[in-house]
């Protein structure tokens, strides 16, 4: 058996009550709290970003392909484009693409019983992936598409419905200002009410039949505003958008939603900075506690160190004793921290006991998303950094300790 490891285990699992035993438990608890805090920070930050991103993508797709417009890049300024089978086929053949849908938008003023609201109507067709939105539907259902003509139904956000004093089944009037200055009015019925929790969406968006937008814009039956594209991994939206752009014919353009709503995604990306700051702080806390613990252990075991030196043990072997001991403390703290962190994540995911003001954070319950690769990196990084730092006090104290003084130390 390894001599240093044998002594380290005897010290670590010594059942006698001592001050050093209390310090060891304190250091292990501090390490556990640090690891737990890092796991929770990563899980909550990733969960928050993912929840907001999913809401954004649910209503807008990951990528929008439209006719090129030099004046604006905003999604409300699409030029009419003829549905292109070659473009549609190319989009669907991309291995990253899961779904493609035609859309068009038009500004409107909605009139309820007591007030008016200006917003943007998004026209979708019968094949639209409403499954992406099912978690947002609060009452009623999605618009129905008749075989001929167009649907006179509309899906409103909870915010708009509240402002107009409307509920499912109520009627309203939609006013449209045409390019020549004329006004058109269409009676609509509220088919259902949704709520994303993202104020930028809920204040200005509603869903209608794409054929209504065509009728109002005097478009032909195959003209659209563009295509919405859903992909497998939203983090690849920019790269997939660039790849699609290179394959598009002349006068077609491609933009990821992260480009269109850059301010929101820049805000979400700030969470990465928060993660780094918390991880650095927690690692420093773990290091300081372990170094303090090791110094106390060295001072308490001064007599033992002197005795081992007098019996011919090398400084390296004695150093290994305390490094093994520090490794056991670190490993135990990491395991305990993993258990506590993952337990809290599971409880939050199942019961949602941590709530947030939805008006400020866009979600009512704090979302968690565990990235197992990052959890492994946290564990490995914490262990390596702490172990390396433990070399410093153990090396200097043991090397400078005189056996004669150590044995007589009281």
N, C-alpha and C positions, 0 to 999 in steps of 0.2 A: 504493500500500500504506500502511496505517496506520503512522505513524512509531513510536508507542509499542509496538505489537504486533511490529513488525520487530525493534526492539532487544531486547524481552523474549525473542523466539525465539532470537536470537543468543546471549543470555546463558544461556538454559535449555539449549540444545543445544551449548554450547561443549565441545569435546572435551579442552580442557586440564585437567590435574589441578590441583585447588586445594582449599583447606580448605572453601570455600563449596560446592563440588560434593559433598563428603562430607556436609555439613550438609543439602543439598537431598535427597540420597538418604535420609538419616536421617529427615527430616521426612516424606517420601513414605511411608517404611516405617511410621512412627508413625501416619500417617493411615490407611494400609491396615489396620494392626492394629486401630485404633479402629473402623473400618467393619466389619471382619470380626467383631469382638467383638459389635457391635450386631446384626448379621445373625444370628449364632449364638444370641445371647441370645433374640431374638424367635422364631427358628425352634424352638429347644428348648423355650421356655416355652409357645408355642402348641401344639407337638406333645405336650408333657406333659399340658396341659389337655385336649386333644382325645382322647388315648388313654384317660385316666381317665374322661372324660365318656362315651365310647363304651362302656366297660365297664359303667358305671352304667346307661346307657340300654338296653344290650343285654338286661339281665335285668329291667328295670322299666318300659321304655318311657319316653317323654318326659313324658307326662301321664297321670294316673289319674282316671277319672270314677267316682264311687261314690255311694251314698246318703249323705245328710248325717248326720253323727254329732257331736252337740254335745260328747260326752265326750272323744273322741280324734280326732286327724287322722292317726295312724299307719296305715300301710298294712296292719297286721295286725288292724285292728279294723273291717273292713267289715261293714256290715249287709247281710242278704240283699236283693237287688233282683231284680225280675222283668225278664228280658231285654226291653228296650223297643225295638221296631222303629223308632219315630219318633226316639228318641235315637240309635240306631245309624246310621240314615239321615242324620241331621243331622251326625254326626261325620264320616262318610265323604264328605259333600259339601264339607266345608271344604277349600279349595285347598291348605292347608299340611299336611294330614293324608295320610300315605302308607299307613297300616295301622292297623286296630283289632282288638283281640282281647279276648275275655272271660277273666276269671280269678277266683280265690278263694283265700284262704289259711286255714290252720289250724295251730295249734301242736301239736306231737307230741313224743314221746320215742322215740328209735330205740334198739333193743337189738341190739348185735352179739355176737360170740362171747365177748368179754371185758369190754365196758363199755357205758355208756349215753351218749347225747348228746341234749340238747334243742334243737330247732330249729323252723323254720317251713316247712311244706309249702306250696308254691305250686301250685295246680291250674290246668292249661291244657287247652285242647281240641285237637282234631285239626288245626285250621287255624292253630295257633300258628306264628309266624315263627321257626322254629329256625335259619334262615339267619343271624339276628343273633348267634347263639351259637356258630357252627361253629368259630370260632378258639379257643374256650375248651375244646372237647371233647378230653380227653386219652386216653381209652380207651373202648371199647364204642361205643354209639350212644344216640340219644335214645329216649324211651319210645314204645312202639307202642300204638295205639288200636284195640281190637277193635270190631266192629260193634255188639255188644250188651254189657251189663254195664259193667265198668270195667277198666282196665288195672291189673295188680298190680305194675307196674314202677316204678322210681324212679331219678332221676338225682341222685347225690350229688356234693358238692364233694370235691376231693382232700383237703382238711383233714378233713372228716367221715369219709371213707372210711379215712383213716390212723388217726384216733382210734378208730374201731370195728374196725379191722383187717379191712377188707372190700375186695374187688376185684370187677371186673365178673363178673356171673353168680352172685355169692353171695346167700344169703338172709338176711333180717333180720326183726325184728318191730317194728311201729310201734304205740305205745300212745297212745290219745287219751282225755283227760279231758273228759267231757261236762258241760254246764251243771248237770245235776242231781247231779253228783258221781260218776256211774257211769264205768266204764272200758271202752273198746273196744280190741280188738287186731286188727291186720291183718298178715298175712305179706306181705312185699314182696321183689322181686328187683332187684338192682342192674343196671340196663340200661346205664349208662355213668357215667363220672366226668368232671367238668369242673373247671376252675380259672380263676377270673378274676384272682386275685392281689390282690383287694380283700378284706381281712380281714373287714370289716363284712358282706360278702355271703357269703363262703365259710364262715364260722363258723355261719351261721344259716339258710341257704337250701337247699332241695332242690325238685325238680320232680316232680309226680305228675299223674295224670289228674284233670281237673276233676270228673268224675263220681264219683270217690272222695270228694272233699270234699263234694259234694252228699249222698252216701249217709250220710256220718258226721254231717252237720249236719241230716239229715232234711229237706233241701230238695226242692222239686219239680224236674222235669226242665228247667225253663226259668229257674230262679233262679241268680243269679251273685253274685260279690262286687263286680264292677265291670268297667270296660273299661280296657285299656291302649292308649294311643295313641302311635304313632310319627309324627313330623313330619319335614319336609325339612331344616330348620335348627334344631339344638338350642338355639342362642342366642336363638331366638324362643319358647322354651317358655313363659315367663311370660306374654307377650302373647297367644299362642294360647290358653293356659289361661284367661285372663281373657275372651277373646272367646267361648270355648265356654261358660264359666260363664253368661254373659249370655243364652245361647240355651237353656240346660237347663231342663226343667220343674221344678216345685216338688219339694223334697226331694232333688234331685240336686246333687252338689257336684263341683268340679274342682280338682285340685292338680297343679302341675308337680313333677317329681322334684327340681328345684332347691329347692323349698319343703320337701318331705318330708325330704330329706337336706341341709338347709341348711348344716350344719357342714362337710361335705366340700366343697361348692361355695364356701363362704366361704374355705376354705383354698386352693382352686384360684384364686380371684380375687386372692389375695395375690400371685400370680405377676405380675400387672400392675404392682404396685408395684416388684417386682424389676426388671422391664423398664425402667421409667422411671429408676430409680436408675442402672442400668448405662449406659443411653443418655446420661444427663447426665454421668456420669463420663468416658465415652469421648469425648464431644464436647469436654469441657474439656481432655482430654489432647491431642486433635487441635489445638485452638485454641492451647494453650501451645506446642506444637512448631512450628506454623506461624508464630506471632508471633516466636518465638526465631529461626527460620530467616530470616524477613524482616528482622529487625533486623541479623543478621549480614551478610546480602546488602547492606543499605543501607550498613553500615559499610565493607564491603569495596569497594563501588562509590562511595565518597565522592568520589574523584577524578573519576569519570565524571559524577557528579551536578553537581559544580562546573563541569566543562567544558560540559555541556549548558546550565546556567544562564547561563554567560558568553556562550554563543552565542545566547541569547535564548529558550530553551525555557521555557515556563510551568511553574509548580510542578505544575499539574494533569496536564500531559502526562508529566512525569517520574514523578509518582505512578502514572499508568496503566501505566508500564513495569513497575513492581514489583507492581502489582496483577495484571497479566497473568501475570507470572511466578508469583505466589502461586496464581493460579487454575489454572495448568498443573500445579503441584505437587499442589494439592488434587484436581483431576480425575484425575490419574494415580494418586494414593493411593486414591481412591474406586473406580476401575476394578480396581485390584489387590486391594483389600479385598473387592469383590464376587466376584471370581474365587475367592479363597481361601475365603471364607465359604460360597459356594454349592458349591464342591468338597467341603468337609468335610461339608456337609449331605447331598450326594449319596452320599458314601462311607458315612456313618452310616446312611442309609436303606437302602443296598444290603447292607452288611456288618455293621452293628450292633456296631462295635468298642467303643463306649462302653456299659458295662453298669451297672446299678444294683441295689442290694439290694431285691428285690421286697417283702420284708416291711415295709420302711420307705416305699417310693415307689410300691407297687402295680404297677409295671411292671419287667420284668427288663432291658429294653434302652431306652436313652434314645430317645424318639421325636422326629422332626423334622417340621415342617409349615411350608412356605414360604408366606408371605403376600406376594405380589408387590407389592401396593399399599403395604404397610408397608416393603418393601425400597426402593421408589421414594421414599417419604417420607424414609427414612433418608438416601439419597443426596442428595436435593434439600435437605433440612434441613441436613445437614453442609456442603454446598457454600455455601449462603446464609449460614449463621452464621459460617463461617470467613472467607468473603469480606468480610462486613461488619466483622468484628473486625480484619481486615488493614488496613482504612482508617485505623485509629487511629495505629499507629506510622508508617506511610508518610506520613500527613498532617503530623504534628508534626515528624518528623525532617527531611523534605525542606523544609518551609516555613522552619524555623529555621536551615537550613544556609547559611552565607555562601559565595558563589562563590570569593572570594579565599582564604579559609581552606581550602576544599575542594580547590582546585587545588594548594595548597602542602602539603596533608595527606600525610604519608608514613607 
